[in-house]
Amino acid sequence: MRAARAVAILLSTLAFTAFAVSGFAMWAALEGGGRVGAYLLIAFIVVAVGTAAAFAVLRGRLLQPIDMLAGELALHAQTRIDRTPTVDRDHWLDELPAAVAKLLCALRAARGEIDNAVSAATQRAEEQKSSFEAILLDLSEGVIVCNLNHRILLYNQAAARILDMRTRSDSIVRCSGC
């Protein structure tokens, strides 16, 4: 991966620079006759500037693009937007943005399939309910259909007459022996 190679080169260059500057500072201090503090201060400043520059490069090429991708993924996970994640061109993420785009495409396709399956199942349930209601209406016996929580789901006119149920809001009454 290009990022791993770049980070290794950057950090080894930084370490070599720190070693070289410190060595130069020590040599200059020995040759310069007692100005050790000034040379070490210069060495420290050079190493600090090099470290800051290395961090700036890593931040701009690696950390910020990763944060941008993470934000895009969070947005796609929580919503149903239809756009490709965007990342700056100067990044060290190699093929990661393209892989994320493919993953999001697969997610959109899966969501579409789920929506279609739920829609088809809902339509089948409505058709079954309609046919069941039609059968119940033709029966002269009173029939009440309850769910596992003892809630009335369906009842026919005969059951309404027997139980003296006047309105449809009575369907929220618990059925105690079903």
Kinemage of the C-alpha trace (Angstrom):
@kinemage 1
@onewidth
@group {chain A} dominant
@subgroup {mainchain}
@vectorlist {calphas} color= white
{ca met a 1} P 0.000 0.000 0.000
{ca arg a 2} L 1.293 3.400 -0.945
{ca ala a 3} L 0.383 4.930 2.432
{ca ala a 4} L 2.413 2.422 4.432
{ca arg a 5} L 5.455 2.945 2.236
{ca ala a 6} L 5.115 6.740 2.387
{ca val a 7} L 4.716 6.760 6.166
{ca ala a 8} L 7.752 4.501 6.580
{ca ile a 9} L 9.872 6.703 4.307
{ca leu a 10} L 8.657 9.865 6.019
{ca leu a 11} L 9.335 8.604 9.528
{ca ser a 12} L 12.725 7.102 8.654
{ca thr a 13} L 13.734 10.389 6.995
{ca leu a 14} L 12.643 12.223 10.115
{ca ala a 15} L 14.631 9.858 12.341
{ca phe a 16} L 17.710 10.129 10.124
{ca thr a 17} L 17.420 13.931 10.118
{ca ala a 18} L 17.116 13.992 13.896
{ca phe a 19} L 20.163 11.745 14.238
{ca ala a 20} L 22.213 13.752 11.730
{ca val a 21} L 21.300 17.129 13.220
{ca ser a 22} L 22.027 15.916 16.745
{ca gly a 23} L 25.366 14.457 15.606
{ca phe a 24} L 26.234 17.695 13.840
{ca ala a 25} L 25.297 19.667 16.952
{ca met a 26} L 27.553 17.502 19.118
{ca trp a 27} L 30.439 17.748 16.651
{ca ala a 28} L 30.013 21.515 16.378
{ca ala a 29} L 29.881 21.811 20.149
{ca leu a 30} L 33.131 19.902 20.532
{ca glu a 31} L 34.835 21.939 17.809
{ca gly a 32} L 33.254 25.256 18.748
{ca gly a 33} L 34.507 25.291 22.264
{ca gly a 34} L 31.631 25.419 24.686
{ca arg a 35} L 28.627 26.621 22.747
{ca val a 36} L 26.830 23.315 23.267
{ca gly a 37} L 23.526 24.907 24.292
{ca ala a 38} L 23.172 26.931 21.100
{ca tyr a 39} L 23.924 23.987 18.834
{ca leu a 40} L 21.546 21.690 20.719
{ca leu a 41} L 18.831 24.350 20.565
{ca ile a 42} L 19.285 24.562 16.798
{ca ala a 43} L 19.144 20.761 16.575
{ca phe a 44} L 15.959 20.696 18.646
{ca ile a 45} L 14.317 23.357 16.468
{ca val a 46} L 15.233 21.487 13.274
{ca val a 47} L 13.828 18.225 14.657
{ca ala a 48} L 10.665 19.971 15.898
{ca val a 49} L 10.093 21.627 12.516
{ca gly a 50} L 10.707 18.307 10.756
{ca thr a 51} L 8.255 16.554 13.060
{ca ala a 52} L 5.629 19.241 12.469
{ca ala a 53} L 6.125 19.010 8.709
{ca ala a 54} L 5.831 15.207 8.820
{ca phe a 55} L 2.639 15.439 10.845
{ca ala a 56} L 1.195 18.014 8.444
{ca val a 57} L 1.885 15.731 5.498
{ca leu a 58} L 0.409 12.698 7.270
{ca arg a 59} L -2.617 14.692 8.345
{ca gly a 60} L -3.308 16.068 4.887
{ca arg a 61} L -2.673 12.883 2.912
{ca leu a 62} L -3.908 10.188 5.300
{ca leu a 63} L -5.828 11.333 8.378
{ca gln a 64} L -8.168 13.894 6.797
{ca pro a 65} L -9.138 11.630 3.877
{ca ile a 66} L -9.869 8.813 6.341
{ca asp a 67} L -12.028 11.187 8.417
{ca met a 68} L -13.863 12.294 5.263
{ca leu a 69} L -14.524 8.679 4.281
{ca ala a 70} L -15.703 7.823 7.798
{ca gly a 71} L -18.138 10.742 7.743
{ca glu a 72} L -19.473 9.707 4.349
{ca leu a 73} L -19.920 6.116 5.528
{ca ala a 74} L -21.773 7.249 8.646
{ca leu a 75} L -24.037 9.405 6.485
{ca his a 76} L -24.760 6.523 4.114
{ca ala a 77} L -25.415 4.147 7.015
{ca gln a 78} L -27.998 6.479 8.559
{ca thr a 79} L -29.727 7.770 5.420
{ca arg a 80} L -30.606 6.645 1.929
{ca ile a 81} L -28.634 9.152 -0.105
{ca asp a 82} L -27.526 8.219 -3.578
{ca arg a 83} L -24.099 9.723 -4.126
{ca thr a 84} L -20.540 8.519 -4.362
{ca pro a 85} L -18.287 9.331 -1.402
{ca thr a 86} L -15.869 12.149 -2.150
{ca val a 87} L -12.229 12.306 -1.095
{ca asp a 88} L -9.546 14.798 -2.155
{ca arg a 89} L -7.353 13.635 -5.035
{ca asp a 90} L -4.058 13.997 -3.139
{ca his a 91} L -4.456 11.125 -0.698
{ca trp a 92} L -2.550 8.013 0.198
{ca leu a 93} L -5.583 5.755 0.551
{ca asp a 94} L -4.944 3.923 -2.727
{ca glu a 95} L -8.008 1.883 -3.679
{ca leu a 96} L -9.918 2.393 -0.414
{ca pro a 97} L -12.313 5.089 -1.759
{ca ala a 98} L -13.147 2.912 -4.784
{ca ala a 99} L -13.773 -0.099 -2.525
{ca val a 100} L -16.017 2.024 -0.304
{ca ala a 101} L -17.947 3.194 -3.375
{ca lys a 102} L -18.479 -0.439 -4.455
{ca leu a 103} L -19.606 -1.338 -0.936
{ca leu a 104} L -22.099 1.523 -0.911
{ca cys a 105} L -23.402 0.434 -4.316
{ca ala a 106} L -23.965 -3.061 -2.909
{ca leu a 107} L -25.685 -1.526 0.128
{ca arg a 108} L -28.047 0.456 -2.109
{ca ala a 109} L -28.837 -2.693 -4.110
{ca ala a 110} L -29.498 -4.693 -0.939
{ca arg a 111} L -31.750 -1.955 0.414
{ca gly a 112} L -33.669 -1.972 -2.857
{ca glu a 113} L -34.100 -5.745 -2.679
{ca ile a 114} L -35.284 -5.478 0.922
{ca asp a 115} L -37.763 -2.761 -0.010
{ca asn a 116} L -39.105 -4.917 -2.846
{ca ala a 117} L -39.389 -7.983 -0.589
{ca val a 118} L -41.181 -6.004 2.130
{ca ser a 119} L -43.535 -4.498 -0.438
{ca ala a 120} L -44.332 -7.911 -1.917
{ca ala a 121} L -44.860 -9.441 1.531
{ca thr a 122} L -47.123 -6.568 2.541
{ca gln a 123} L -49.146 -6.976 -0.629
{ca arg a 124} L -49.488 -10.736 -0.028
{ca ala a 125} L -50.558 -10.124 3.569
{ca glu a 126} L -53.168 -7.594 2.452
{ca glu a 127} L -54.490 -10.049 -0.152
{ca gln a 128} L -54.693 -12.828 2.438
{ca lys a 129} L -56.391 -10.502 4.896
{ca ser a 130} L -58.929 -9.453 2.253
{ca ser a 131} L -59.754 -13.042 1.355
{ca phe a 132} L -59.978 -13.998 5.035
{ca glu a 133} L -62.301 -11.059 5.717
{ca ala a 134} L -64.468 -12.100 2.774
{ca ile a 135} L -64.751 -15.621 4.215
{ca leu a 136} L -65.570 -14.247 7.668
{ca leu a 137} L -68.317 -12.015 6.288
{ca asp a 138} L -70.059 -14.999 4.692
{ca leu a 139} L -70.142 -17.026 7.930
{ca ser a 140} L -73.251 -16.900 10.060
{ca glu a 141} L -71.322 -17.976 13.171
{ca gly a 142} L -69.498 -15.373 15.243
{ca val a 143} L -65.717 -15.463 14.659
{ca ile a 144} L -63.055 -13.392 16.408
{ca val a 145} L -59.389 -13.621 15.383
{ca cys a 146} L -56.782 -12.658 18.022
{ca asn a 147} L -53.002 -12.432 17.932
{ca leu a 148} L -50.611 -13.981 20.451
{ca asn a 149} L -50.950 -10.905 22.667
{ca his a 150} L -54.728 -11.464 22.873
{ca arg a 151} L -55.537 -8.442 20.729
{ca ile a 152} L -58.497 -8.669 18.396
{ca leu a 153} L -57.371 -8.554 14.782
{ca leu a 154} L -60.583 -9.420 12.929
{ca tyr a 155} L -64.183 -10.223 13.713
{ca asn a 156} L -67.268 -10.731 11.635
{ca gln a 157} L -70.735 -9.179 11.887
{ca ala a 158} L -72.151 -12.158 13.768
{ca ala a 159} L -69.472 -11.774 16.480
{ca ala a 160} L -70.202 -8.060 16.683
{ca arg a 161} L -73.934 -8.776 17.186
{ca ile a 162} L -73.255 -11.466 19.793
{ca leu a 163} L -70.812 -9.297 21.783
{ca asp a 164} L -72.729 -6.067 21.139
{ca met a 165} L -69.677 -4.400 19.557
{ca arg a 166} L -70.912 -1.123 18.106
{ca thr a 167} L -67.759 0.520 16.740
{ca arg a 168} L -64.514 -0.518 15.090
{ca ser a 169} L -62.570 0.987 18.024
{ca asp a 170} L -63.667 -2.027 20.063
{ca ser a 171} L -61.015 -3.961 18.153
{ca ile a 172} L -58.451 -2.803 20.716
{ca val a 173} L -60.247 -4.758 23.457
{ca arg a 174} L -58.254 -7.735 24.716
{ca cys a 175} L -59.616 -11.149 23.922
{ca ser a 176} L -59.254 -13.277 27.044
{ca gly a 177} L -59.784 -16.813 25.839
{ca cys a 178} L -58.448 -16.959 22.313
